[in-house]
Every structure is written in structure tokens, then in C-alpha cells.
């Protein structure tokens, strides 16, 4: 699990502002011999904070290790 800054090829412009990059949370989940990948981007106008997701995923990971979910 890591947060990475993705640089856009062109500036993305909407009513809320102009963006030249996007911060993304990249994750890898595995079970037995299978792996899955996912990503989530930070969106200011939806108040999506990647650090909040990291904390929630770490909490879930601890519950999973203790088999309390």
C-alpha cells in the first residue's frame, strides 16, 4: 500500500480547479496464489483524503490478522 503522485500528460480543468497531478493510493491484496490490485485517487471536492483510507485499511488489516471480521 502506497500513495503515489501521478503526473498528468495535460492539465485537467473543471469548475473546481486545474490539476497537473493526482495523488493515488495503490494497493495489492493477495490470498493464497491470487493477487488483486486497486487504486483510489484523492478528490478535493468530494473530500476524499487518502490518508484516511490508509488508516482504515491498516485497521482492517489488523482485524484480519486477528480474525475478528
N, C-alpha and C positions, 0 to 999 in steps of 0.2 A: 504494500500500500504506500503510495507516494503522491505528493502534489507536484505537478509539473506545469511550467509556464509554456503554453503553446503560442507561437508567434504566427499571426495570420498573414497570408500572402497579400491580401489587400485589406484596407481599413473597412471594418463593418460599422455601418452607421444606421441608427434608428432614432426615434424621437427621444429616447433616454440618454443618448450619447454616442460617441465614436469610440471604437475599440480596435487596437492594433495587436492585442494578445488576449488570451483567455487562460485562466488558471483551471486546471483539470485534476481531479482525483482519479488516479488509476489504481485498480485493484485486481488481484488474481486470487481466485478461490480454487481449492483443489479438494478432491475426495477420491481416495483410492488411486486409480490411474487416470482420472479425468481432471481436466483443468478448465476453468471458465474465466473470462476477463470482462471487466466492466469499467465504465468511466462516467464521471459526473462533472459538469462544468459549473463554476461559480457564476451566478447571475444576480447582480446587484439589485435590480428592480424587483426580483422575486425574493430577495433577502436570503439567498442560498449561500451559506457560509461553509466552505469545505472543511474547515477545522472542526465544526460541529459534527459533520459526518464522520470524520476521523475518530472523534471521541465516542460516538455511538457505535462505530464498527469495533473499536477496541473493547468496549463494554460487552458487546455481543460475543466477541472472540473469547473473552474471559468466561462468559456464561457457557459457551460451547465446550470449552476445555473442562469445566466443572459439570457438564451435562445437566445444566439447570434450565434449559429452554425447551 
